[in-house]
């Protein structure tokens, strides 16, 4: 439905158009509402009116990026020996398109990564596979269970979850919605970094349903340090490889040795942070649970006993129902004279 403009609004639209032909600017000024834009019913009414006046409003829509397709020559180049294991996908993209200005995560970079993943998987380093998609938390119990099983080596099944296990999975889903967790995981542009961060997070918190917000934030920090640790180790590996190639260059060798030493110290500090944070988390949580247990020990014991009793009663009820069905079937067979006669190998006529 098109919004009906008043005569006063139409006059104001024409005046504003002379100052600034931007559709969103005009719409918000005319209707005195900073939340609407050209896609709203008011914006469509403004656009329609200006079109009737042979005036074209400008929009703030960002034009879609031009699709890029590899040529036959580029595909052939990517399949040659010019592209070998150890090469960087971004550098390969710059060679393929003969463009030194190709940027990380650009369309050209991503199309090269996709091609190599499909036809030259041995070339692509998992640490280079990038993504622009936003990470979103799982909404269903089943999806959360898949992550737990993949990262923790468990064999949980949704249909066979015990009451306690179900609560653990539901709490993990809530942990995934933590603003700090989402901020950190969406900062990582490679799938490898995201997987490492997410896997360490799941392994650390999925069986701890009682974490405070502060403890949860500290676990996020620990997981971020695991990713940092990986990157520092990769730098050390590359520096050592460079050092091996510098047999006779004394100055370069000494400089590389100093850099490797400094980087190794950085790695050591990162590992100490992880150890310290983990120790503090385990200690503070243990102390808190102990204090809480002393205060409410009898209540927790009763709740746990009730849950276990509830689980046992459910299993007993299922067994009783199954036994009842078997008993009813046995009674039915017992009443079938003809069936009993056939089992004995005699017919009704022979009995009579």
C-alpha positions in Angstrom: 0.0 0.0 0.0 1.4 3.4 -1.0 1.5 6.1 1.6 -0.7 9.1 0.7 1.3 12.4 0.7 -0.3 15.7 1.7 0.2 18.8 -0.5 2.4 20.3 2.1 4.6 17.2 2.1 4.9 17.3 -1.7 6.0 20.9 -1.6 8.6 20.1 1.0 9.9 17.1 -1.0 10.5 19.3 -4.0 12.3 21.9 -1.9 14.5 19.3 -0.2 15.2 17.6 -3.6 16.9 20.9 -4.8 19.2 20.8 -1.7 19.9 17.1 -1.6 18.4 14.5 -4.0 19.2 11.6 -1.6 16.0 9.6 -1.0 16.7 8.7 2.6 17.6 12.3 3.5 14.3 13.6 2.0 12.2 10.9 3.5 13.5 11.4 7.1 13.2 15.2 6.8 9.7 15.2 5.5 8.4 12.7 8.1 10.8 13.8 10.9 11.8 10.2 11.6 15.4 9.1 11.6 14.5 5.4 11.7 13.0 5.2 8.2 14.7 5.0 4.8 13.8 4.6 1.1 12.5 1.1 1.6 9.8 2.2 4.0 6.2 2.9 2.8 7.0 6.6 3.3 10.2 6.3 1.2 8.3 4.5 -1.6 5.7 7.3 -1.6 8.5 9.9 -1.9 10.2 8.0 -4.7 6.8 7.6 -6.6 6.0 11.3 -6.3 9.5 12.3 -7.5 9.2 9.9 -10.5 5.9 11.6 -11.4 7.7 14.9 -11.4 10.4 13.4 -13.7 12.9 13.6 -10.9 15.1 10.7 -9.9 16.1 10.4 -6.3 19.6 9.1 -5.4 19.8 6.1 -3.1 22.5 5.0 -0.6 22.4 1.4 -1.7 25.8 -0.1 -2.2 26.1 -1.5 -5.7 26.7 -5.3 -5.8 30.3 -6.3 -6.4 31.0 -7.4 -9.9 31.1 -11.1 -10.4 34.5 -12.5 -11.3 35.0 -15.6 -13.4 38.3 -17.3 -14.2 39.3 -17.4 -17.8 40.5 -20.6 -19.5 44.0 -19.3 -19.5 43.9 -18.5 -15.7 42.5 -22.0 -14.9 45.3 -23.6 -17.0 47.8 -21.5 -15.2 46.5 -22.6 -11.8 46.9 -26.3 -12.8 50.5 -25.9 -13.9 53.7 -26.5 -11.9 54.0 -22.8 -11.4 51.6 -23.3 -8.5 53.1 -25.5 -5.9 52.7 -26.6 -2.3 53.7 -23.9 0.2 52.6 -20.9 -1.9 50.3 -18.4 -0.3 46.8 -18.2 -1.8 46.8 -14.4 -1.8 50.1 -14.4 -3.7 48.7 -17.0 -6.2 45.7 -14.7 -6.7 48.0 -11.8 -7.5 50.0 -13.9 -10.0 46.9 -15.3 -11.6 45.3 -11.9 -12.1 48.6 -10.1 -12.7 47.5 -7.6 -10.1 49.7 -6.8 -7.1 46.8 -4.8 -5.5 44.6 -7.9 -4.9 43.5 -7.6 -1.2 42.9 -10.3 1.4 39.2 -11.5 1.4 38.6 -9.7 -1.9 36.5 -11.4 -4.6 39.7 -12.3 -6.5 41.3 -13.8 -3.4 38.2 -15.9 -2.5 37.7 -17.3 -6.1 41.3 -18.5 -6.2 40.9 -20.2 -2.8 37.6 -21.9 -4.0 39.3 -23.1 -7.2 42.3 -24.5 -5.4 40.1 -26.2 -2.7 38.3 -28.0 -5.5 41.1 -28.9 -8.0 44.3 -28.5 -6.1 43.5 -29.2 -2.4 47.1 -30.1 -1.6 48.0 -26.5 -2.3 45.5 -24.8 0.1 46.6 -24.5 3.7 43.6 -24.9 6.0 44.9 -21.8 7.9 44.3 -19.7 4.8 40.6 -20.6 4.1 38.8 -17.4 4.8 35.2 -16.6 5.4 33.0 -13.5 5.5 30.1 -15.3 7.0 29.1 -14.3 10.5 29.3 -17.1 13.0 25.9 -17.8 14.6 25.2 -19.9 17.7 23.3 -23.2 17.4 19.7 -22.9 18.3 18.8 -26.6 18.6 19.9 -29.2 21.1 20.9 -31.5 18.2 23.3 -29.0 16.7 24.9 -28.3 20.0 25.3 -32.1 20.6 27.1 -32.4 17.3 29.7 -29.8 18.4 30.2 -31.5 21.8 30.7 -34.9 20.1 33.1 -33.5 17.5 35.2 -31.5 19.9 35.1 -33.6 23.1 34.9 -37.2 21.8 31.6 -37.9 23.4 28.8 -40.0 21.9 25.7 -38.1 23.1 22.3 -38.7 21.3 19.4 -36.4 21.7 16.8 -39.2 22.1 18.9 -40.8 24.9 19.9 -37.8 26.8 19.6 -38.0 30.6 18.0 -35.1 32.5 21.4 -33.9 33.7 23.0 -34.1 30.2 20.2 -32.2 28.6 20.7 -29.4 31.1 24.4 -29.3 30.3 23.6 -29.0 26.5 21.0 -26.3 27.1 23.4 -24.3 29.2 26.1 -24.5 26.5 23.7 -23.0 24.0 23.3 -20.1 26.4 27.1 -19.8 26.7 27.3 -19.6 22.9 25.2 -16.4 23.1 27.7 -14.6 25.2 28.4 -11.2 23.6 32.2 -11.5 24.4 32.3 -15.0 22.8 30.5 -13.8 19.7 32.7 -10.7 19.4 35.9 -12.7 19.5 34.9 -15.6 17.2 33.7 -13.2 14.5 37.0 -11.3 14.6 38.7 -14.4 13.2 38.5 -14.4 9.4 40.0 -17.9 8.8 37.9 -21.1 9.4 40.9 -22.7 11.2 41.1 -19.9 13.8 37.4 -20.1 14.4 37.4 -23.9 14.7 40.3 -23.7 17.2 38.6 -21.0 19.3 35.2 -22.7 19.3 36.6 -26.2 20.0 38.6 -25.0 23.0 35.6 -23.1 24.3 33.3 -26.1 24.0 35.9 -28.4 25.6 36.3 -26.0 28.5 32.8 -25.1 29.4 30.2 -27.6 28.2 30.2 -29.6 31.4 30.3 -26.6 33.7 26.7 -25.3 33.9 27.3 -23.1 36.9 29.8 -20.5 35.5 29.4 -16.9 36.4 29.7 -14.2 33.7 33.2 -13.3 34.9 34.3 -16.9 34.7 32.8 -17.3 31.2 34.6 -14.2 30.0 37.9 -15.5 31.4 37.4 -18.8 29.5 36.9 -16.7 26.3 40.2 -15.0 27.0 41.9 -18.4 27.5 40.6 -19.6 24.2 41.7 -16.5 22.5 45.2 -17.1 23.9 45.2 -20.6 22.3 44.7 -19.0 18.9 47.4 -16.5 19.6 49.7 -19.4 20.7 49.1 -21.1 17.3 50.1 -17.9 15.4 53.2 -17.3 17.4 54.3 -20.9 16.8 53.7 -20.5 13.1 55.9 -17.4 13.1 58.7 -19.3 14.9 58.5 -22.2 12.3 58.8 -19.7 9.4 61.7 -17.9 11.1 63.5 -21.2 11.6 63.0 -22.1 8.0 64.5 -18.8 6.9 67.4 -19.3 9.3 68.1 -22.7 7.7 68.4 -21.0 4.3 70.9 -18.4 5.5 74.1 -20.4 5.7 76.6 -17.7 4.8 74.9 -14.5 5.7 76.2 -13.8 9.2 74.4 -10.5 9.8 71.0 -11.9 8.6 71.6 -15.1 10.7 72.2 -13.1 13.8 69.2 -10.9 13.3 67.0 -13.9 12.7 68.3 -15.6 15.8 67.4 -12.5 17.9 63.9 -12.4 16.4 63.4 -16.1 17.0 64.5 -15.7 20.6 62.1 -12.8 21.2 59.3 -14.7 19.5 60.0 -17.7 21.6 59.8 -15.6 24.7 56.4 -14.2 23.5 55.2 -17.8 23.1 56.4 -18.7 26.6 54.5 -15.8 28.0 51.4 -16.8 26.1 51.6 -20.3 27.5 52.1 -19.0 31.0 49.0 -16.8 30.6 47.0 -19.8 29.6 48.3 -21.9 32.5 47.7 -19.1 35.0 44.2 -18.3 33.8 43.2 -22.0 33.8 44.6 -22.5 37.3 42.7 -19.4 38.6 39.5 -20.5 36.9 39.7 -24.1 38.3 40.6 -22.8 41.7 38.0 -20.1 42.0 35.2 -22.4 40.7 36.2 -25.2 43.0 36.3 -22.9 46.0 32.9 -21.4 45.0 31.3 -24.8 44.5 32.7 -26.0 47.8 31.4 -22.9 49.7 28.0 -23.2 48.0 27.9 -27.0 48.7 28.6 -26.4 52.4 25.7 -23.9 52.4 23.2 -25.8 50.4 24.7 -29.3 50.4 21.6 -31.0 51.6 19.4 -29.2 49.0 21.7 -30.1 46.1 21.9 -33.7 47.3 18.1 -33.9 47.4 17.7 -32.4 44.0 20.3 -34.8 42.5 18.8 -37.7 44.3 15.4 -36.7 42.9 16.7 -36.4 39.4 18.3 -39.8 39.6 15.2 -41.3 41.2 13.1 -39.7 38.4 15.4 -41.3 35.8 15.2 -44.7 37.5 11.4 -44.5 37.8 11.1 -43.7 34.1 13.2 -46.7 33.2 11.2 -49.0 35.6 7.9 -47.8 34.1 9.1 -48.5 30.6 10.2 -52.0 31.7 6.8 -52.7 33.4 4.9 -51.5 30.3 7.0 -53.9 28.1 6.4 -56.8 30.5 2.7 -56.0 30.5 2.6 -56.2 26.7 4.5 -59.5 26.7 2.1 -60.9 29.3 -1.0 -59.8 27.3 0.4 -61.4 24.2 1.2 -64.7 26.1 -2.4 -64.8 27.4 -3.7 -64.3 23.9 -1.7 -67.1 22.6 -2.6 -69.3 25.5 -6.3 -68.9 24.6 -5.8 -70.0 21.0 -6.6 -73.8 21.0 -6.0 -74.1 17.3 -2.5 -72.5 17.6 -1.6 -74.9 20.5 -2.8 -77.9 18.5 -0.6 -76.9 15.6 2.4 -76.5 17.9 1.8 -80.0 19.2 1.6 -81.3 15.7 -2.0 -82.5 15.8 -5.1 -81.2 14.2 -8.4 -80.4 15.7 -10.0 -83.3 13.9 -7.5 -85.8 15.4 -8.2 -84.5 18.9 -11.9 -85.0 18.4 
